[in-house]
Amino acid sequence: MSEKARTLFDALDLDHNGVLTRAEVISALRSKGPTLAARGELPFWAVGDAEASSALFDAADANGDSVLTFEEFAAVVDRRFGW
């Protein structure tokens, strides 16, 4: 799993509890997405609306428990973002 995935996961983990909720992903991508993209930590095309952020969450939530571990998150973003 890539270092970029770790950096992005940590940036999205707003409460720093080691997992991501749907609300965190949506909120963090809205508030931090443009800055993360400008720094090269997120592809510009990945800065989308709430629906796109929610779809990313759904794709990554492999076990359906409504939270994303780093491993679930990294498996999807590494593949989708080409890292």
VEXTORBA-948176 format. One record per atom (N, C-alpha, C): residue number from 1; residue in one letter; atom name; x, z, y. Coordinates in Angstrom, 3 decimals. Layout:
N
i = NUM	aa = A	at = CA	u = X	w = Z	v = Y;
...
This chain:
83
i = 1	aa = M	at = N	u = 0.838	w = 0.000	v = -1.176;
i = 1	aa = M	at = CA	u = 0.000	w = 0.000	v = 0.000;
i = 1	aa = M	at = C	u = 0.883	w = 0.000	v = 1.239;
i = 2	aa = S	at = N	u = 0.446	w = -0.719	v = 2.226;
i = 2	aa = S	at = CA	u = 1.307	w = -0.973	v = 3.370;
i = 2	aa = S	at = C	u = 1.348	w = 0.174	v = 4.380;
i = 3	aa = E	at = N	u = 2.416	w = 0.178	v = 5.119;
i = 3	aa = E	at = CA	u = 2.566	w = 1.136	v = 6.218;
i = 3	aa = E	at = C	u = 1.546	w = 0.849	v = 7.312;
i = 4	aa = K	at = N	u = 1.197	w = -0.445	v = 7.500;
i = 4	aa = K	at = CA	u = 0.180	w = -0.795	v = 8.491;
i = 4	aa = K	at = C	u = -1.170	w = -0.192	v = 8.118;
i = 5	aa = A	at = N	u = -1.494	w = -0.200	v = 6.833;
i = 5	aa = A	at = CA	u = -2.747	w = 0.407	v = 6.388;
i = 5	aa = A	at = C	u = -2.744	w = 1.900	v = 6.680;
i = 6	aa = R	at = N	u = -1.618	w = 2.571	v = 6.454;
i = 6	aa = R	at = CA	u = -1.514	w = 4.003	v = 6.740;
i = 6	aa = R	at = C	u = -1.683	w = 4.278	v = 8.231;
i = 7	aa = T	at = N	u = -1.036	w = 3.486	v = 9.063;
i = 7	aa = T	at = CA	u = -1.141	w = 3.658	v = 10.512;
i = 7	aa = T	at = C	u = -2.574	w = 3.469	v = 10.976;
i = 8	aa = L	at = N	u = -3.232	w = 2.443	v = 10.467;
i = 8	aa = L	at = CA	u = -4.616	w = 2.178	v = 10.848;
i = 8	aa = L	at = C	u = -5.540	w = 3.279	v = 10.343;
i = 9	aa = F	at = N	u = -5.365	w = 3.708	v = 9.105;
i = 9	aa = F	at = CA	u = -6.186	w = 4.781	v = 8.546;
i = 9	aa = F	at = C	u = -6.063	w = 6.038	v = 9.411;
i = 10	aa = D	at = N	u = -4.849	w = 6.407	v = 9.738;
i = 10	aa = D	at = CA	u = -4.630	w = 7.612	v = 10.552;
i = 10	aa = D	at = C	u = -5.265	w = 7.478	v = 11.935;
i = 11	aa = A	at = N	u = -5.231	w = 6.285	v = 12.505;
i = 11	aa = A	at = CA	u = -5.850	w = 6.069	v = 13.822;
i = 11	aa = A	at = C	u = -7.371	w = 6.172	v = 13.752;
i = 12	aa = L	at = N	u = -7.947	w = 5.765	v = 12.639;
i = 12	aa = L	at = CA	u = -9.407	w = 5.805	v = 12.488;
i = 12	aa = L	at = C	u = -9.919	w = 7.171	v = 12.058;
i = 13	aa = D	at = N	u = -9.069	w = 7.986	v = 11.498;
i = 13	aa = D	at = CA	u = -9.458	w = 9.318	v = 11.019;
i = 13	aa = D	at = C	u = -9.543	w = 10.273	v = 12.210;
i = 14	aa = L	at = N	u = -10.646	w = 10.194	v = 12.919;
i = 14	aa = L	at = CA	u = -10.802	w = 10.915	v = 14.182;
i = 14	aa = L	at = C	u = -10.747	w = 12.429	v = 14.030;
i = 15	aa = D	at = N	u = -11.239	w = 12.960	v = 12.920;
i = 15	aa = D	at = CA	u = -11.210	w = 14.412	v = 12.741;
i = 15	aa = D	at = C	u = -10.020	w = 14.877	v = 11.897;
i = 16	aa = H	at = N	u = -9.166	w = 13.944	v = 11.517;
i = 16	aa = H	at = CA	u = -7.917	w = 14.225	v = 10.796;
i = 16	aa = H	at = C	u = -8.123	w = 15.039	v = 9.521;
i = 17	aa = N	at = N	u = -9.197	w = 14.719	v = 8.783;
i = 17	aa = N	at = CA	u = -9.459	w = 15.442	v = 7.545;
i = 17	aa = N	at = C	u = -9.040	w = 14.665	v = 6.293;
i = 18	aa = G	at = N	u = -8.423	w = 13.501	v = 6.476;
i = 18	aa = G	at = CA	u = -7.896	w = 12.742	v = 5.343;
i = 18	aa = G	at = C	u = -8.858	w = 11.784	v = 4.684;
i = 19	aa = V	at = N	u = -10.089	w = 11.683	v = 5.183;
i = 19	aa = V	at = CA	u = -11.056	w = 10.700	v = 4.698;
i = 19	aa = V	at = C	u = -11.769	w = 10.094	v = 5.903;
i = 20	aa = L	at = N	u = -12.337	w = 8.915	v = 5.697;
i = 20	aa = L	at = CA	u = -13.079	w = 8.231	v = 6.760;
i = 20	aa = L	at = C	u = -14.555	w = 8.191	v = 6.407;
i = 21	aa = T	at = N	u = -15.386	w = 8.475	v = 7.386;
i = 21	aa = T	at = CA	u = -16.823	w = 8.293	v = 7.224;
i = 21	aa = T	at = C	u = -17.209	w = 6.980	v = 7.900;
i = 22	aa = R	at = N	u = -18.396	w = 6.502	v = 7.604;
i = 22	aa = R	at = CA	u = -18.886	w = 5.283	v = 8.252;
i = 22	aa = R	at = C	u = -18.895	w = 5.459	v = 9.780;
i = 23	aa = A	at = N	u = -19.379	w = 6.607	v = 10.243;
i = 23	aa = A	at = CA	u = -19.446	w = 6.865	v = 11.689;
i = 23	aa = A	at = C	u = -18.063	w = 6.841	v = 12.320;
i = 24	aa = E	at = N	u = -17.073	w = 7.404	v = 11.638;
i = 24	aa = E	at = CA	u = -15.706	w = 7.381	v = 12.171;
i = 24	aa = E	at = C	u = -15.184	w = 5.952	v = 12.290;
i = 25	aa = V	at = N	u = -15.390	w = 5.163	v = 11.249;
i = 25	aa = V	at = CA	u = -14.893	w = 3.788	v = 11.260;
i = 25	aa = V	at = C	u = -15.522	w = 3.008	v = 12.411;
i = 26	aa = I	at = N	u = -16.830	w = 3.116	v = 12.545;
i = 26	aa = I	at = CA	u = -17.529	w = 2.391	v = 13.612;
i = 26	aa = I	at = C	u = -17.071	w = 2.873	v = 14.979;
i = 27	aa = S	at = N	u = -17.057	w = 4.175	v = 15.177;
i = 27	aa = S	at = CA	u = -16.675	w = 4.741	v = 16.471;
i = 27	aa = S	at = C	u = -15.228	w = 4.435	v = 16.823;
i = 28	aa = A	at = N	u = -14.332	w = 4.637	v = 15.870;
i = 28	aa = A	at = CA	u = -12.912	w = 4.427	v = 16.145;
i = 28	aa = A	at = C	u = -12.590	w = 2.959	v = 16.388;
i = 29	aa = L	at = N	u = -13.204	w = 2.056	v = 15.629;
i = 29	aa = L	at = CA	u = -12.935	w = 0.631	v = 15.871;
i = 29	aa = L	at = C	u = -13.462	w = 0.189	v = 17.226;
i = 30	aa = R	at = N	u = -14.574	w = 0.777	v = 17.658;
i = 30	aa = R	at = CA	u = -15.093	w = 0.454	v = 19.000;
i = 30	aa = R	at = C	u = -14.165	w = 0.975	v = 20.089;
i = 31	aa = S	at = N	u = -13.736	w = 2.228	v = 19.954;
i = 31	aa = S	at = CA	u = -12.949	w = 2.842	v = 21.017;
i = 31	aa = S	at = C	u = -11.470	w = 2.485	v = 20.961;
i = 32	aa = K	at = N	u = -10.912	w = 2.368	v = 19.761;
i = 32	aa = K	at = CA	u = -9.475	w = 2.133	v = 19.607;
i = 32	aa = K	at = C	u = -9.118	w = 0.721	v = 19.164;
i = 33	aa = G	at = N	u = -10.092	w = -0.028	v = 18.680;
i = 33	aa = G	at = CA	u = -9.822	w = -1.344	v = 18.117;
i = 33	aa = G	at = C	u = -9.028	w = -2.280	v = 19.008;
i = 34	aa = P	at = N	u = -9.447	w = -2.473	v = 20.261;
i = 34	aa = P	at = CA	u = -8.681	w = -3.387	v = 21.118;
i = 34	aa = P	at = C	u = -7.230	w = -2.957	v = 21.328;
i = 35	aa = T	at = N	u = -6.998	w = -1.662	v = 21.479;
i = 35	aa = T	at = CA	u = -5.636	w = -1.163	v = 21.652;
i = 35	aa = T	at = C	u = -4.828	w = -1.349	v = 20.379;
i = 36	aa = L	at = N	u = -5.434	w = -1.054	v = 19.236;
i = 36	aa = L	at = CA	u = -4.749	w = -1.250	v = 17.958;
i = 36	aa = L	at = C	u = -4.408	w = -2.717	v = 17.736;
i = 37	aa = A	at = N	u = -5.312	w = -3.595	v = 18.110;
i = 37	aa = A	at = CA	u = -5.060	w = -5.036	v = 17.965;
i = 37	aa = A	at = C	u = -3.941	w = -5.477	v = 18.898;
i = 38	aa = A	at = N	u = -3.940	w = -4.973	v = 20.107;
i = 38	aa = A	at = CA	u = -2.896	w = -5.342	v = 21.071;
i = 38	aa = A	at = C	u = -1.516	w = -4.887	v = 20.593;
i = 39	aa = R	at = N	u = -1.469	w = -3.785	v = 19.862;
i = 39	aa = R	at = CA	u = -0.190	w = -3.278	v = 19.333;
i = 39	aa = R	at = C	u = 0.179	w = -3.922	v = 18.000;
i = 40	aa = G	at = N	u = -0.684	w = -4.796	v = 17.469;
i = 40	aa = G	at = CA	u = -0.403	w = -5.462	v = 16.211;
i = 40	aa = G	at = C	u = -0.737	w = -4.634	v = 14.988;
i = 41	aa = E	at = N	u = -1.488	w = -3.556	v = 15.171;
i = 41	aa = E	at = CA	u = -1.841	w = -2.676	v = 14.062;
i = 41	aa = E	at = C	u = -3.184	w = -3.047	v = 13.441;
i = 42	aa = L	at = N	u = -3.825	w = -4.054	v = 14.003;
i = 42	aa = L	at = CA	u = -5.123	w = -4.535	v = 13.535;
i = 42	aa = L	at = C	u = -5.248	w = -5.977	v = 13.994;
i = 43	aa = P	at = N	u = -5.660	w = -6.891	v = 13.127;
i = 43	aa = P	at = CA	u = -5.856	w = -8.273	v = 13.572;
i = 43	aa = P	at = C	u = -6.951	w = -8.331	v = 14.647;
i = 44	aa = F	at = N	u = -6.768	w = -9.157	v = 15.662;
i = 44	aa = F	at = CA	u = -7.766	w = -9.276	v = 16.727;
i = 44	aa = F	at = C	u = -9.136	w = -9.644	v = 16.163;
i = 45	aa = W	at = N	u = -9.165	w = -10.507	v = 15.135;
i = 45	aa = W	at = CA	u = -10.456	w = -10.923	v = 14.576;
i = 45	aa = W	at = C	u = -11.172	w = -9.779	v = 13.870;
i = 46	aa = A	at = N	u = -10.457	w = -8.684	v = 13.568;
i = 46	aa = A	at = CA	u = -11.075	w = -7.551	v = 12.876;
i = 46	aa = A	at = C	u = -11.765	w = -6.581	v = 13.833;
i = 47	aa = V	at = N	u = -11.599	w = -6.798	v = 15.130;
i = 47	aa = V	at = CA	u = -12.272	w = -5.946	v = 16.108;
i = 47	aa = V	at = C	u = -13.666	w = -6.520	v = 16.304;
i = 48	aa = G	at = N	u = -14.609	w = -5.987	v = 15.542;
i = 48	aa = G	at = CA	u = -15.965	w = -6.516	v = 15.571;
i = 48	aa = G	at = C	u = -16.967	w = -5.492	v = 16.050;
i = 49	aa = D	at = N	u = -18.208	w = -5.827	v = 15.850;
i = 49	aa = D	at = CA	u = -19.286	w = -4.933	v = 16.255;
i = 49	aa = D	at = C	u = -19.541	w = -3.897	v = 15.152;
i = 50	aa = A	at = N	u = -20.548	w = -3.066	v = 15.367;
i = 50	aa = A	at = CA	u = -20.871	w = -2.005	v = 14.404;
i = 50	aa = A	at = C	u = -21.221	w = -2.577	v = 13.039;
i = 51	aa = E	at = N	u = -21.886	w = -3.715	v = 13.016;
i = 51	aa = E	at = CA	u = -22.259	w = -4.332	v = 11.743;
i = 51	aa = E	at = C	u = -21.030	w = -4.755	v = 10.951;
i = 52	aa = A	at = N	u = -20.051	w = -5.349	v = 11.622;
i = 52	aa = A	at = CA	u = -18.821	w = -5.767	v = 10.943;
i = 52	aa = A	at = C	u = -18.033	w = -4.554	v = 10.460;
i = 53	aa = S	at = N	u = -17.989	w = -3.504	v = 11.270;
i = 53	aa = S	at = CA	u = -17.290	w = -2.279	v = 10.874;
i = 53	aa = S	at = C	u = -17.976	w = -1.630	v = 9.676;
i = 54	aa = S	at = N	u = -19.285	w = -1.644	v = 9.672;
i = 54	aa = S	at = CA	u = -20.048	w = -1.081	v = 8.559;
i = 54	aa = S	at = C	u = -19.818	w = -1.887	v = 7.282;
i = 55	aa = A	at = N	u = -19.735	w = -3.197	v = 7.415;
i = 55	aa = A	at = CA	u = -19.473	w = -4.050	v = 6.251;
i = 55	aa = A	at = C	u = -18.085	w = -3.780	v = 5.679;
i = 56	aa = L	at = N	u = -17.099	w = -3.564	v = 6.545;
i = 56	aa = L	at = CA	u = -15.757	w = -3.218	v = 6.089;
i = 56	aa = L	at = C	u = -15.809	w = -1.898	v = 5.314;
i = 57	aa = F	at = N	u = -16.543	w = -0.932	v = 5.843;
i = 57	aa = F	at = CA	u = -16.694	w = 0.355	v = 5.167;
i = 57	aa = F	at = C	u = -17.304	w = 0.159	v = 3.782;
i = 58	aa = D	at = N	u = -18.391	w = -0.593	v = 3.710;
i = 58	aa = D	at = CA	u = -19.067	w = -0.826	v = 2.422;
i = 58	aa = D	at = C	u = -18.143	w = -1.495	v = 1.413;
i = 59	aa = A	at = N	u = -17.354	w = -2.455	v = 1.871;
i = 59	aa = A	at = CA	u = -16.438	w = -3.158	v = 0.968;
i = 59	aa = A	at = C	u = -15.373	w = -2.209	v = 0.413;
i = 60	aa = A	at = N	u = -14.984	w = -1.232	v = 1.216;
i = 60	aa = A	at = CA	u = -13.917	w = -0.319	v = 0.800;
i = 60	aa = A	at = C	u = -14.414	w = 0.873	v = -0.010;
i = 61	aa = D	at = N	u = -15.681	w = 1.233	v = 0.122;
i = 61	aa = D	at = CA	u = -16.206	w = 2.422	v = -0.558;
i = 61	aa = D	at = C	u = -16.447	w = 2.124	v = -2.036;
i = 62	aa = A	at = N	u = -15.359	w = 2.054	v = -2.784;
i = 62	aa = A	at = CA	u = -15.395	w = 1.620	v = -4.184;
i = 62	aa = A	at = C	u = -16.254	w = 2.516	v = -5.075;
i = 63	aa = N	at = N	u = -16.242	w = 3.815	v = -4.832;
i = 63	aa = N	at = CA	u = -16.986	w = 4.716	v = -5.713;
i = 63	aa = N	at = C	u = -18.348	w = 5.115	v = -5.149;
i = 64	aa = G	at = N	u = -18.700	w = 4.609	v = -3.971;
i = 64	aa = G	at = CA	u = -20.018	w = 4.837	v = -3.399;
i = 64	aa = G	at = C	u = -20.299	w = 6.252	v = -2.941;
i = 65	aa = D	at = N	u = -19.259	w = 7.013	v = -2.628;
i = 65	aa = D	at = CA	u = -19.469	w = 8.404	v = -2.213;
i = 65	aa = D	at = C	u = -19.618	w = 8.583	v = -0.696;
i = 66	aa = S	at = N	u = -19.670	w = 7.488	v = 0.031;
i = 66	aa = S	at = CA	u = -19.877	w = 7.475	v = 1.493;
i = 66	aa = S	at = C	u = -18.713	w = 8.033	v = 2.299;
i = 67	aa = V	at = N	u = -17.548	w = 8.132	v = 1.695;
i = 67	aa = V	at = CA	u = -16.310	w = 8.433	v = 2.413;
i = 67	aa = V	at = C	u = -15.211	w = 7.546	v = 1.847;
i = 68	aa = L	at = N	u = -14.241	w = 7.230	v = 2.667;
i = 68	aa = L	at = CA	u = -13.120	w = 6.407	v = 2.220;
i = 68	aa = L	at = C	u = -11.860	w = 7.245	v = 2.138;
i = 69	aa = T	at = N	u = -11.242	w = 7.210	v = 0.982;
i = 69	aa = T	at = CA	u = -9.907	w = 7.780	v = 0.854;
i = 69	aa = T	at = C	u = -8.916	w = 6.739	v = 1.370;
i = 70	aa = F	at = N	u = -7.691	w = 7.147	v = 1.565;
i = 70	aa = F	at = CA	u = -6.678	w = 6.188	v = 1.994;
i = 70	aa = F	at = C	u = -6.531	w = 5.076	v = 0.964;
i = 71	aa = E	at = N	u = -6.563	w = 5.417	v = -0.309;
i = 71	aa = E	at = CA	u = -6.372	w = 4.422	v = -1.359;
i = 71	aa = E	at = C	u = -7.468	w = 3.365	v = -1.335;
i = 72	aa = E	at = N	u = -8.725	w = 3.792	v = -1.178;
i = 72	aa = E	at = CA	u = -9.833	w = 2.838	v = -1.095;
i = 72	aa = E	at = C	u = -9.665	w = 1.942	v = 0.132;
i = 73	aa = F	at = N	u = -9.371	w = 2.554	v = 1.251;
i = 73	aa = F	at = CA	u = -9.215	w = 1.836	v = 2.513;
i = 73	aa = F	at = C	u = -8.077	w = 0.824	v = 2.431;
i = 74	aa = A	at = N	u = -6.918	w = 1.287	v = 1.972;
i = 74	aa = A	at = CA	u = -5.736	w = 0.421	v = 1.928;
i = 74	aa = A	at = C	u = -5.932	w = -0.769	v = 0.995;
i = 75	aa = A	at = N	u = -6.597	w = -0.558	v = -0.128;
i = 75	aa = A	at = CA	u = -6.812	w = -1.657	v = -1.075;
i = 75	aa = A	at = C	u = -7.571	w = -2.802	v = -0.423;
i = 76	aa = V	at = N	u = -8.525	w = -2.478	v = 0.431;
i = 76	aa = V	at = CA	u = -9.328	w = -3.517	v = 1.084;
i = 76	aa = V	at = C	u = -8.606	w = -4.105	v = 2.289;
i = 77	aa = V	at = N	u = -8.074	w = -3.276	v = 3.181;
i = 77	aa = V	at = CA	u = -7.464	w = -3.841	v = 4.391;
i = 77	aa = V	at = C	u = -6.180	w = -4.597	v = 4.081;
i = 78	aa = D	at = N	u = -5.403	w = -4.137	v = 3.106;
i = 78	aa = D	at = CA	u = -4.199	w = -4.893	v = 2.754;
i = 78	aa = D	at = C	u = -4.564	w = -6.303	v = 2.312;
i = 79	aa = R	at = N	u = -5.630	w = -6.419	v = 1.523;
i = 79	aa = R	at = CA	u = -6.061	w = -7.734	v = 1.029;
i = 79	aa = R	at = C	u = -6.708	w = -8.555	v = 2.146;
i = 80	aa = R	at = N	u = -7.645	w = -7.953	v = 2.879;
i = 80	aa = R	at = CA	u = -8.379	w = -8.693	v = 3.920;
i = 80	aa = R	at = C	u = -7.501	w = -9.112	v = 5.085;
i = 81	aa = F	at = N	u = -6.589	w = -8.240	v = 5.472;
i = 81	aa = F	at = CA	u = -5.765	w = -8.513	v = 6.649;
i = 81	aa = F	at = C	u = -4.437	w = -9.177	v = 6.285;
i = 82	aa = G	at = N	u = -4.205	w = -9.398	v = 4.992;
i = 82	aa = G	at = CA	u = -3.000	w = -10.100	v = 4.558;
i = 82	aa = G	at = C	u = -1.722	w = -9.309	v = 4.710;
i = 83	aa = W	at = N	u = -1.827	w = -7.986	v = 4.575;
i = 83	aa = W	at = CA	u = -0.629	w = -7.138	v = 4.728;
i = 83	aa = W	at = C	u = 0.076	w = -6.996	v = 3.443;
